[in-house]
């Protein structure tokens, strides 16, 4: 049904919030108000915007709206010129202006002089969504590493908090409390001492739980885990107010950075893990942290998008879920878009068996502005987890399950593959030979292994395991289908002392783009690593090509001399030692130009 221009204008007024009361702003919609009446002098009576948001503070961003009836094609140059002209008028006063051209269905957006053609919501959003386009700040990841290191060192040294997970839970809960109380937050606890600060965080977690549950039919139990685990954290030293005040400052600094909408899915808990693992002597529960650039690559490898329902059934602290959430919301137009709420509340699913790590996953999601994600504490090897997964209509799976056999790696993979709908793409990062060693062949009776991507040998720094990404499609047996393999030998990351491997030269984005394109096009034109693999019980991995044997003249001469000395009964080691002593201590060295002559006494 056609919508008139008046109808579209009225709907836009409500959606944008131009009819909301706001001090120090001139805003509204209409057909008769000219730019002259709005304070822009010297313009003709036909210069009239359909909507305007004009702050008194000229340093803030303004919004100019142009609407058309629903049958009008917004690609028409006439409408574009009209919108850009009005934006240019507004820019006579304002440094930043958002221009919106809208017909009730389609939308075009200008940011100052440039049209934004991707990365925004396809629907009309509230005015704050558009003004924030000028306030986003790039996250300084290195700064977070440095601040986290200071927190970790202080908890470990000043408070004798020796348990890795205790330090993580303490920091995570303080971050959640700060997240829910940004104005009167942790800074109010400076000078109070550990016990008072601990009680304050405990109360703020409980308040957040009450507020969270007040808006839902089914209470959210996530914060219960946090409160219970937080109260188990008892440092050996408490009476260091100066050190505690510095920790509070550092946590507030991280919270401020995390609160930016430009945050691109980097897992806050992953940064904690990288720091805290320096003090860990032994891996616990088979957990191996998934590097951030790998979560990004796997997301793109199986084509996850904003409409998918994503599962990680061994989610740890939530790296894959956070990456999926942030990427999906960015594709949907950002955190403020209407679609982002659907993503956070109904499209992300995680399972973790370890209670304390599960609590950290919950904290991670809450820190990243989500309290409703479907997380469950279950064992992904068994029927209860299978039934839960089956009820969620999963469309994509991203996982880095525990590698050890005693933690049921292959059982987890099999249970997940059997529990998601047919045709689901599932990407697992596993040790190279895992499927061969642990009877992974049985998975191919019901599912298809499509792609193997061998990752760099040093991907998991200090763990001593080489890995590949195995991409399955569920519901159809392998049969006689081949597997396509690739080998990413280098990712460009470098080892930074005490901080693991980092992309210090920003090499990975270009490499990621190349490999995604190469795998999608079935053509590794640059590195020539593509292989067609015939899956058998003894070949379910990327076969490394054998290096050709090269024989040099020196090798041939050495072999002949060794054989001659053997026939004459000469001990090679004694002969070599004697010859070395002769050359070093009983020789005459002369040189002429570039020629050096060594003469031996006989």
TORLORO-248799 format. One record per residue: residue in three letters; y, z negated, x negated of N, C-alpha, C in turn. Coordinates in steps of 0.02 Angstrom, whole numbers, plus 50000, padded with zeros to 5 digits. Each point is the difference from the previous one (the first is absolute). Layout:
BEGIN
AlaYZXYZXYZX/...
// end
This chain:
BEGIN
Unk499415000049958500595000050042500635000049956/Unk500465004450015500615000649959500444993850008/Unk500274997849942500484994650000500695002949986/Unk500494998150041500685002449990500304996649939/Unk500555002749977500344997049942500234992950016/Unk500234998850061500204993350019499414995149998/Unk499425002250023499414995749999499794998449928/Unk500015005149957499824998949930500494995249967/Unk500655000850016500524995649971499894992750021/Unk499844999050063499894993250026499394996849966/Unk499465003849995499394997449967500144998449927/Unk500385004349966500164998949930500424993749991/Unk500464998950046500434994049997499584993750000/Unk499484999950043499574994150006499564999349937/Unk499705005649979499544999749943500364998149936/Unk500575003149988500384998549939500314993050002/Unk500094997250058500314993450006500755000349997/Unk500305005850017500725000550001500324995950056/Unk499594998050048500264995850055499904992649987/Unk499724998349941499924992949981500664997349974/Unk500174994050020500624996949976499944998749925/Unk500515001949962500014998949928500724999449977/Unk500164994649966500694998849978500195004849943/Unk500645001649997500305003949946499705007049996/Unk499815002850057499725006850003500265003450063/Unk500215006249995500175004250057499405004650011/Unk499684999450059499405004050012499965001950074/Unk499645005450013499925002250069499815007350004/Unk499945002550063499855007150011500475002550055/Unk500075006650005500415002850053500165007249987/Unk500345003250048500185007049994500755001049989/Unk500394994950014500735000950002500364997049939/Unk499674995449964500334996649944500055004749940/Unk500625001349978500105004449943500024996049935/Unk499945003549944500074996849935500714997149992/Unk500505003350031500684997349997500034993050030/Unk499684999050057499994993550033499624994849958/Unk499535002449959499604995649958500344998549933/Unk500625002549992500374998249939500025005449947/Unk499725005850015500035005649953500565004750023/Unk500574999849966500595003550023500015007349978/Unk500405003950040500125006949982499455004850018/Unk499564998150046499445004350019500105002650071/Unk499705005750015500085003150065499654996050055/Unk500195001550062499734996350057499265001750013/Unk499765005449968499305001850010499534996749950/Unk500284996349952499594996449951499784993450031/Unk499425000250032499754994250037499264998849983/Unk499844994249972499294998349990499684997850065/Unk499345000650004499644997350059499864992649993/Unk499984997649938499884992949988500284998049933/Unk500194993749993500324997849938499844992649987/Unk499914998549936499914993249976500454999449940/Unk500574996650007500545000049950500184992949982/Unk499714997249946500174993249979500734999549977/Unk500314994250013500674998749975500005000149923/Unk499464997349970499925000149928499805007149979/Unk500465003749969499885007049984499485001049945/Unk499794994649966499485000749949499305000450031/Unk499954998250064499365000450034499885007150026/Unk499385001550016499825006750023500195000950073/Unk500275005950016500165001950069499455004750027/Unk499965000650066499515004550032500385004450050/Unk499885006549997500285004850048499425003450036/Unk500035000050066499465002850041500235006450035/Unk499575005049999500115006150037499385001350042/Unk500065000750066499425000950044500035006850035/Unk499415002450018499935006250038499484998850055/Unk499995004250049499494999650052499325001749970/Unk499474997950033499335000549971499765007249991/Unk500325004950033499795006949993500355003649943/Unk500454996549965500365003049945499594999649935/Unk500005005449961499655000449936500464997249946/Unk499804994549969500444996849951500065003849935/Unk499585005049990500055004049939500585004950002/Unk500325000750058500555004650007500584998049953/Unk500275005049966500534998849951500624997050033/Unk500125001850062500594997450036499984992450004/Unk499424997250020499954992750007500034996649931/Unk499705003249951500024997249932500724999649975/Unk500385005550009500695000149977500434994850036/Unk499874999050064500374995150038499884993049974/Unk499374998549985499834993349975500294998949931/Unk499915004749954500254999149932500774999749998/Unk500335003650047500734999550004500214992950019/Unk499664997150049500174993250022499864994849945/Unk499465001249963499844995549944500565000449948/Unk500225006149986500545000949951500644996550022/Unk500145000250065500594996550026499944992449988/Unk499424997350016499894992749990500054998149926/Unk499815004649957500024998549928500715000049972/Unk500485001950040500704999249979500174992649990/Unk499654995750036500124992849993499414996449967/Unk499395002150016499414996349980499655003449940/Unk499794995949953499655002749941499315002650020/Unk499704996950052499335002050020499975000850076/Unk499715005750020499945001550072499325002950014/Unk499694997650054499385002950025500175004550059/Unk499775006349997500095004650056499345001050037/Unk500014999450066499395000750041500105005550051/Unk499555004949999499995005350050499354999150041/Unk500074999250066499434997750041500005003350068/Unk499405001950023499955003150067499504996450046/Unk499864993849984499544996150041499285000449976/Unk499855005049959499335000849972500035001049924/Unk500355005249980500075001649929500624996649971/Unk499994999249933500544996549968500115002949930/Unk500635000549980500195001949932500494994749974/Unk499934998249936500394994649971500355002549937/Unk500654998449994500385001249938500204993449969/Unk499934999549936500244994449961500585002549958/Unk500614998550022500605003049970499965007650008/Unk500005003649945500015007350004499315003350001/Unk499474996049994499345002749991499544998350058/Unk499655005150026499514998750053499374997149969/Unk499734994950032499374996949978499435003350039/Unk499565003449964499495004050035499314997049997/Unk499924994349967499344996849998500094992549987/Unk499474996250016500014992849986500344995750052/Unk500235003050056500324996150052499595000250064/Unk500134995350044499664999850065500175006450039/Unk499505002650035500115006050041500304998150068/Unk500084993550013500304997650062500694997049986/Unk500414999850052500644996749993499884992449994/Unk500334996849952499904992949986500654996250011/Unk499964993349993500584995750007500505001549944/Unk500634998650011500525001649951499884996849931/Unk499704994050000499884996749935499535003949957/Unk499555003850031499535004249963500395005049957/Unk500535002850027500385005249966500494997149950/Unk500334994450017500474997149952499644997449938/Unk499374998150007499624997649942499845005549949/Unk500095006150021499885005549952500474999649941/Unk500554996450007500484999449946499954993349964/Unk499554995750020499964993449970499354998849963/Unk499555004949999499364999049965500124999749925/Unk499624995849966500044999449928499305001149970/Unk499985003449943499365001149967499754993449971/Unk499364998650011499714993949974499925000349924/Unk500204994649967499914999449927499344996449988/Unk499475003949992499344997149995499934995849936/Unk500305002349946499964996249937500324993150008/Unk500534999850038500334993550013499534995350035/Unk499605002650048499534995750035499454997649953/Unk499775004449955499514997849950500284994249959/Unk500625000749978500294994849957500094993450038/Unk500245000550062500104993950039499334996750016/Unk499505004050017499344997350015499714996549940/Unk500115002949941499754996949939500314993149991/Unk500644999450014500324993449993499704995050048/Unk499875002150062499694995550050499324997949975/Unk499605004849980499314998649979499994995349940/Unk500415001449950500014995949939500194992850017/Unk500504999250044500224993350017499474996150039/Unk499685003350049499474996650038499434998049954/Unk499845004349953499434998649956500184994849948/Unk500595000449971500184995649944500354993650024/Unk500515000850042500394994150020499664995750053/Unk499595003250043499684996350054499244999449992/Unk499755002849944499284999649984499575002550058/Unk500235005250034499635003050054499545005449969/Unk499404998049981499575004349959499605005150039/Unk499924998950065499595004750040500415006150020/Unk499755005949986500355006250015500185000550074/Unk499524998950043500125000950072500494994850026/Unk499994993949972500494994950020500715002549986/Unk500115002949942500665002449982500225005550047/Unk499535004450017500165005450045500164997550070/Unk499604995350025500114997450068500664996350003/Unk500154995949950500644996449999500585005050005/Unk499985005249957500555004849999500035004050064/Unk499425002250025499985004050061500274996250059/Unk499804993750007500234996150058500764998749996/Unk500254998749940500724999149992500365006550018/Unk499725005749982500305006450018500005001250075/Unk499454998250033499975000850073500524995550033/Unk500054993849977500494995350029500715002849990/Unk500145002749942500655003049987500115006250043/Unk499465003950009500045006150041500214998550072/Unk499754994450028500164998250068500644995950005/Unk500284997949943500614996050001500475002449945/Unk500255006150005500405002849945500684996749990/Unk500294997150052500664997149994499984992849976/Unk499604995950033499934993049980499314999049970/Unk499885003349945499335000349971499884995249943/Unk499615002449953499784995749944500574997149961/Unk500565003649997500564997549960500234993150023/Unk499884998350063500204993450026499574994549971/Unk499445001849968499544995049973500104998549927/Unk500495003249970500134998749929500244992849991/Unk499734996749950500174993149986499614994950039/Unk499565002250046499654995450044499344997349970/Unk499715003749954499364997949972499425003550035/Unk499414999749968499435004050023499764998050069/Unk499914993550013499714997950064500435002050059/Unk500664999249993500455001950055500005007650010/Unk500025003649944499985007450005499335002350031/Unk499454996949981499345001650027499994998950076/Unk500274994450021500024998550072500445005050038/Unk500565002049969500445004950032499645006650010/Unk499655002549949499625006350006499474999350054/Unk499664994350001499474998850049500295000550071/Unk500584996850011500315000250067500225007050018/Unk500285003749953500245006750015499425004850015/Unk499434998849967499405004050017499784998550071/Unk500014993650019499804998150068500495002850051/Unk500664999849984500505002850046499895007550009/Unk499845003349944499885007350004499395001450042/Unk499494995849994499405000850041500164999350073/Unk500394994950018500194998950070500405005950027/Unk500485002549960500415005650021499595006350008/Unk499535000949955499575006050002499565000050062/Unk499724994250015499544999550056500355000150068/Unk500644998350001500374999750063500095006950031/Unk499955005349958500135006850024499375004150010/Unk499424996949995499375003850007499544996550049/Unk499565004050030499504997250046499464996249963/Unk499765003049944499494996949959500334996949939/Unk499964993449991500334996849943499795003049933/Unk500475000249954499875002649934499794994349954/Unk499385000249977499754994549959500145000749926/Unk500355005349980500085001349929500354994249964/Unk500544997650029500384994849967499614993449996/Unk499524999150046499584994049995499644999849933/Unk499745005849978499675000449936500484998249944/Unk500615002550004500494998649948500154992649996/Unk500124997050058500174992850000499434995949971/Unk499395001450021499424996249976499915000849925/Unk500045006349976499905001149929500594997549959/Unk500605000550027500594997549965499954992449989/Unk499764996450050499944992849994499464997749952/Unk499575004549979499494998449950500275000549929/Unk500595003049993500295001049933500354993649979/Unk499744996749948500304993849976500085000649924/Unk500615000849976500115000649927499874993449965/Unk499835000449936499884994049961500654996449983/Unk500555003849997500664997249985500475001850057/Unk500384995150024500465001350056500734998349984/Unk500124995949949500664997049990500445004149953/Unk500025006650009500425004249958500485004050045/Unk500544996650021500465003150048500355006149970/Unk500164999649936500355005649968499575006350001/Unk499374999349983499555005850000499895002650072/Unk499954995350048499905002150070500605003850026/Unk500604997849981500605003650022500015007149974/Unk499775001049939499985006849971499485004350038/Unk499444996950017499495003750039500295002150068/Unk500374995550032500305001550065500485005949993/Unk500425000049947500465005649989499625006549991/Unk499454999849963499615006149986499665002650063/Unk499744995450041499675002150063500525003150047/Unk500594997150004500535002850042500205007049975/Unk500005000949935500185006549972499495005350020/Unk499354998349995499485004850020500055001450075/Unk500114994850040500045001050072500565004750018/Unk500564999549965500575004550014499815007249985/Unk499655001149945499815006849981499485002850048/Unk499514996050019499475002250045500295001850068/Unk500544996950019500295001150066500325006950007/Unk500085003649944500285006750004499535004850035/Unk500285004450041499595005050035499785005649953/Unk500275000149939499815005249953499334998449966/Unk499774994050009499364997949971499465005150019/Unk499655002749949499595005950012499254998450001/Unk499824994050023499294998650006499704996649939/Unk500424998249951499734996349944499774993250026/Unk499404998049982499724993950026500284994049961/Unk500384995750034500284994249967499444995849969/Unk499444999250036499454996249973499685003449939/Unk500055006649997499745003649941500414998149939/Unk500654999350009500424997949944499824992949979/Unk499884995750050499784993249984499345000249961/Unk499525004050025499365000549966500085002149928/Unk500415005149988500095002549932500254994549954/Unk500454995850024500254994549960499494994449993/Unk499734997850057499564994249999499345001349964/Unk499785006249999499365001649968500024998749925/Unk500594999449972500044998549928499664993449984/Unk499984995550049499724993349989499294999450026/Unk499755005350028499334999750030499485001849948/Unk499504995749992499495001149949499415003950027/Unk499904999950065499415003350028500185002750069/Unk499795006250014500135003050065499634996150054/Unk500334998950056499714996250055499855004650059/Unk499444998950032499815003550061499985007749991/Unk499915002349937499955007149989500645003850014/Unk500574996550003500625003250018500305003749941/Unk500165006450009500355003949951500615002950034/Unk500594998249976500625002050032500085007649999/Unk500175002950057500125007250003500705001649976/Unk500075004049946500675001849976500405003550055/Unk500654998750001500425002750053499995007650003/Unk500005003349942500025007350002499355002950026/Unk499454996249996499375002450027500004999550077/Unk500294994750027500054999550073500415005750028/Unk500545001849965500425005650021499605006549998/Unk499635001149946499625006249992499455000650054/Unk499644994550013499465000250049500275001150070/Unk500584997250015500325001150065500105007450012/Unk500265003449949500135007250007499355004149995/Unk499534997649960499385003849989499635001550065/Unk499984995250046499645001250063500485001450058/Unk500635001249983500485002250051500184995050053/Unk500094993649981500214995050049500705001850024/Unk500144998950065500665001250027500184994650050/Unk500605000550028500284994750041499614998850065/Unk499575004550019499614999150062499304997349988/Unk499814999049936499324997749985499924992550014/Unk499374998150006499804993050006499594998549937/Unk500284996049955499754999449932499624993449990/Unk499425000449969499584994149986499904999049926/Unk500054993849978499744997849935499564993950013/Unk499345000949994499534994750017499834995549942/Unk500375000649945499964995249945500714999549973/Unk500464997550041500715001249989500314995749946/Unk499654994749976500314995849950500674997450024/Unk500525000949959500664997750020500385005250041/Unk499695005750013500295004850047500355006049970/Unk499835002049939500365005449967499985006550040/Unk499405002050023499955006350037500374999650067/Unk499954994450033500314999350066500765000249993/Unk500264996549950500735000149990500235007049982/Unk499635003449956500195006849981499995004650062/Unk499474999550039499955004150061500574998450048/Unk500144993650010500534998050046500675002849979/Unk500184999349936500655002349977500065007650001/Unk499475003549980500015007350001500045002750071/Unk499604997050045500005002350069500684998850033/Unk500304994149986500654998550030500545004549972/Unk499955001749936500495004649971499955006950033/Unk499385002350011499905006450034500264999850072/Unk499974994150030500234999350070500754998950005/Unk500344999549942500724999250002500264993349976/Unk499554995749973500234993749973499824994050042/Unk500134994249972499824993750033500344999150068/Unk500595002750007500384999050062499815004850055/Unk499585005049985499825004950052499544996950052/Unk500005002950060499584997450054499265000649983/Unk499815005449965499305001249983499744994649952/Unk500434997349958499774995349949499684993850031/Unk500244998050059499714994250034499285001350019/Unk499865006050025499315001850017499565000049939/Unk500275002449944499615000249938499824993049978/Unk500484995549999499884993349975499534996150045/Unk500065001050066499624995950047499325002750017/Unk499905006649993499385002750026499645005349960/Unk500225001249937499695005549963499744998149932/Unk500024993649982499794997749934499484994450008/Unk499445000749964499444995450010499704998049933/Unk499884993549992499724997649937499494994550010/Unk499504999949956499494994749999499974997249930/Unk499964993449994499914996649935499544994050011/Unk499504999249956499514994850009500234993349971/Unk500375000149945500204993949967500604996950036/Unk499944993850021500514996950042500684999749966/Unk500024998149937500634999149966500345006749986/Unk499605004949982500285006749990500235002950067/Unk499634998550054500205002250067500684997050018/Unk500104993749983500654996850014500555003649963/Unk499865002249938500505003749962500155006850031/Unk499485003350027500115006450034500464999050060/Unk499894994750038500434998550057500724998849977/Unk500084996249945500664998849974500325006549978/Unk499615004249969500275006449976500285004250057/Unk499645000350055500245003950058500634996750030/Unk500004993450003500594996650027500615001049956/Unk499904999949934500555001249954500285007050010/Unk499555004750015500225006950010500185001450073/Unk500244994850034500305000850067499495001650054/Unk499394997649993499515001150052499584993850010/Unk499954997750061499584994250014499445001550048/Unk499925006250021499525001550053499425004549977/Unk500005002049936499475004449977499324996950013/Unk499525004150018499334997650016499614998549936/Unk500024993849979499624997649943499474995150025/Unk499405000649973499464995450019499634997549939/Unk499824993650002499584997249947499275000850020/Unk499685005149972499315001650016499655002549936/Unk499345000350003499615002949946499835007250019/Unk500275004849963499945007050019499305002949991/Unk499534995949980499315002449994499624999650065/Unk500264996150049499584998150056500255002550068/Unk499604998550051500105002850066500664998050032/Unk500224993749989500624997850031500585004449977/Unk500025001549936500535004449974499925007050029/Unk499385002450005499875006750027500265000550072/Unk499854994950040500235000150070500764999950005/Unk500314996249956500734999750000500305006849982/Unk499725003149949500245006649978499915005250056/Unk499424999850033499865004950053500504999550057/Unk500294994250010500474999150056500715002449984/Unk500125002549940500695001449978500175007449997/Unk499535004550014500145007249999500335002149934/Unk499694998149946500275001549933500005007649988/Unk500525002549968500025007249984500015001449925/Unk500184995049958499995000849927499804993449968/Unk499645000449944499794994049963500235000649928/Unk500324994849975500214999549930499734993449973/Unk499585000249947499684993849978499874999949925/Unk500024993949973499784998649932499554993950005/Unk499375000950021499564994350012499804996549936/Unk499754993850004499764996649939499425003949969/Unk500015000749935499535004549967499304997249989/Unk499964993449991499354997049981499505000550057/Unk499375001049982499465000450049499934993650039/Unk500134994249967499914993650035500504999050056/Unk500555003849999500494999650054499895005450053/Unk499475004049991499805004750051500415006350004/Unk500205002749942500445005849999499745005850044/Unk499395002349987499735005750037499884998250073/Unk499814993850013499914997950070500655000350039/Unk500554998149966500665000450032500175007250015/Unk499915004449950500165007150010499595002950057/Unk499354998550001499565002750051500204997450069/Unk500154993650005500174997150066500655003050026/Unk500485001249956500635003150021499885007150024/Unk499635003949960499875007050018499645000450067/Unk499544995550012499615000150063500404997550060/Unk500564996549987500374996650055500625003750024/Unk500245004849961500605003750020499785006450037/Unk500445003150039499805006050038499795005849955/Unk499605004450026499795006149965500625004149983/Unk499995003049941500555004149978500564996249965/Unk499904993549989500514995949966499975001149925/Unk500585001249969500035000549927500074993049971/Unk499574998549951499994993349970500035000849924/Unk500484996849968500075000349927499854993149971/Unk499514999849955499804993849966500105001049925/Unk500304995149967500025000149927499444995449975/Unk499545003149960499394996549979499875001749926/Unk499584995949966499795001949933499675006950000/Unk500095003749946499775006949997499285000950022/Unk499564995849976499285000950011499734995550056/Unk500444997150041499784995250049499505003050050/Unk500145005850026499565003150049499325001649970/Unk499995002049937499375001649967499574993849987/Unk500334994649979499644993949982499764996050060/Unk500375000250055499854995650057499785003950062/Unk499615005349989499705003750055500525002750049/Unk500555002449973500515002850042499795006450036/Unk499445002849977499745006150032499874999050074/Unk499824993950020499844998750070500615001150045/Unk500604999349972500605001150040500055007350024/Unk499725004549961500065007150014499525002350055/Unk499584995550023499565001850056500395000650065/Unk500564996550004500395000050062500735002149990/Unk500215000549936500715001549987500055005149943/Unk500595003149993500105005249950500484997649946/Unk499775000449938500444998649942500355006649983/Unk500665000250011500375006349993500315000849931/Unk500294994649974500395000649938499904993949956/Unk499965001249935500004994649950500595001349953/Unk500444995149993500565000649953499924994649947/Unk499795002049940499934995149946500694998149976/Unk500124993449994500654997449980500024998749925/Unk500604998849971500064998849928499554994249978/Unk499745000549939499534995149974500314993049998/Unk500654999649987500324993449993500394998050062/Unk499815002750058500374998650061500034992550014/Unk499424996749996499984992750012500034996549933/Unk500614998849978500124997249934499674993249992/Unk499584999349948499694993649984499394998250041/Unk499805004350047499424998450043499365002849971/Unk500055005549964499425002949968499565004050047/Unk500305003450049499625004150047500375006650010/Unk499625005650000500305006550014499835001850072/Unk500475003350034499955000850072500135007250022/Unk499785001450061500155006350034500164998550073/Unk500355004550031500134999650072499495004550035/Unk499624997250047499495003650037500245000950072/Unk500085006250021500255001650067499425002350044/Unk499874996350054499475001550047500305002450066/Unk499625004150036500145001450070499404997650040/Unk500124995850049499454996650035499695004450053/Unk499364998350016499685002750059499605006449991/Unk500015003049940499615006149988499634999249934/Unk499345001249998499634999249938500215005049947/Unk499884998249937500205004449944499655006750003/Unk499354999850014499625006350002500055003649933/Unk500145006450002500045004049939500725001049977/Unk500474996150027500705000849981500144997249930/Unk500395003749962500194997849933500594995050003/Unk500114996649944500564995549993500485003149948/Unk500644999650014500495002549952500294994249960/Unk500005000749934500234994749956500615002049959/Unk500414995049983500595001049958500054994049953/Unk500375000949945500074994649951500734999349981/Unk500314994450021500684998449979499954995949936/Unk500045003449944499894996749936500584995449981/Unk500625001950017500584996049982500444999150062/Unk500254993950010500474998850055500714998749976/Unk500104999849934500674999249973500224992849994/Unk499604995250024500194992949995499894997549929/Unk500384995049981499944997049934499894992550006/Unk499654997149952499884992950000500614996249974/Unk500254995550042500574995849981499744993049987/Unk500194997249945499744993449980500084994950056/Unk499444996850017499984994750051500145002450071/Unk500085006550011500175002450066499555005750023/Unk499465001349963499545005250021500295007049990/Unk499725004850037500205007049994500565001550049/Unk500535003149975500585001650042500245007149986/Unk500305003050050500265006849994500714999649972/Unk500064998049938500664998649970500415006449992/Unk499675005849995500365006449991500015004150065/Unk499794996950055500015003350066499625006749997/Unk499414999949970499605006149994499565001350061/Unk499814994750035499495000750052500215004250060/Unk500614999450027500175003950060499865007549992/Unk500185002849943499875007249989499255001349995/Unk499644995649966499275000949995499674999350068/Unk500224995250040499714999150067500105006350042/Unk500605002749998500145006150038499545005749977/Unk499915000649934499575005349975499284999250025/Unk499734993949994499294999150017499885000650075/Unk500464997750040499925000850073499995007450017/Unk500455003849971500035007250013499375003549974/Unk499784998149939499415003149971499384998850041/Unk499914993850025499414998350038500035003350069/Unk500585000150031500075003250065499865007549995/Unk500225003149945499915007349991499345001849966/Unk499604994949982499365001249965500115004049936/Unk500534998349963500155003949940500384995749950/Unk499634997349951500314996349946500205004949945/Unk500565003550012500195005549956500274997749933/Unk500194993649994500314997649938499504996949953/Unk499594995450025499554996349956499285002650001/Unk499835004250048499345003250003499444995050004/Unk500074994750041499484994950004499575000850063/Unk500175004650044499635000850063499285001949987/Unk499554996350032499285001449994499685000050070/Unk499525004450008499584999950060499384996049983/Unk499904994450035499464995349984499465000650053/Unk499395001049977499435000150045499734992950005/Unk500104996550057499804993050004499244999150000/Unk499774995749956499294998149997499984992549992/Unk499404997250000499934992849993500254997649931/Unk500005004549951500224998249933500685002949983/Unk500325003350048500665002949987500444999150062/Unk500334994350002500494998650052500654997649968/Unk500185003349945500614998249964500285006349967/Unk500604999449974500305005649965499685000749931/Unk499655005549986499675000849934500515001949947/Unk500094995849950500465001549947499735005849958/Unk500405005249987499765005649960499844997949929/Unk499445002749974499814998449931500445003849951/Unk500224996549948500415003249950499565004649957/Unk500235006049985499605004549959499924997449929/Unk499415001349971499864997849932500355004649951/Unk500384997049954500345004049949499744998149932/Unk499795005049960499764998949932500495003149952/Unk500254995949954500485002449950499655000849932/Unk500325003549955499715001349934499864993549963/Unk500454995150009499904993649966499364996650023/Unk499855000550067499384997150027499395003349968/Unk500035006649992499435003649972499894998049927/Unk500544999649961499944998249929499744992949993/Unk500254995450042499774993049996499264999550013/Unk499765003750051499284999850016499585002649942/Unk500225005549968499635002849943499984995149943/Unk500584996849985500034995349945499574993850014/Unk500024997550063499584994350017499265001749990/Unk499815006050019499305002049993499805000649927/Unk500445002949958499855000749929499934993249967/Unk500454995350017499954993349970499364996550023/Unk499805001250062499394997050026499395002649960/Unk499995006649986499445002949962499974997249929/Unk500574998349971500034997649931499974992449995/Unk499934996850057499944992750000500644996449985/Unk500575003050015500654996949987500224996050061/Unk500184993749990500264995950055500725002250016/Unk500125002250061500645002850019500564994949994/Unk499864993750022500524994949998500204998249929/Unk499484999349955500174998549930500375005749967/Unk499795006150016500335005949971500735000450023/Unk500114998850066500685000350027500454994649970/Unk499714993949992500384994649971500195001549928/Unk499525002549961500135001749930500515005649993/Unk499945005150043500475005549998500714997750017/Unk500064995550049500664997450019500314996149943/Unk499604995849966500274996249943500225004649944/Unk499625005349987500185004849948500675003350016/Unk500085002150063500615003450020500614995449995/Unk499904993750021500554995350001500194997449931/Unk499504998649960500144996149939499875003849935/Unk499665005750000499825003549938500195007350004/Unk500545001650033500195007050008500715001149974/Unk500145006349984500665002049978500305004650053/Unk500584998350024500325003850053500605003749972/Unk500025006650009500575004149981500205004250059/Unk500645001950001500215004250055500505005249975/Unk499975005750029500455005549984500205003350066/Unk500634999250020500235002650064499654996250056/Unk499665003750043499634997050056499274998849983/Unk499795001449937499304999349980499894993449965/Unk499504996150023499814993649968499305000849971/Unk499924998249936499355000749966499754993249981/Unk499374998450018499684993649982499445001749950/Unk500044997149939499495001249948499624993649988/Unk499345000449996499574994249989499695000249931/Unk499944994049968499634999649937499265000350014/Unk499645003849962499275000850010499634996349945/
// end
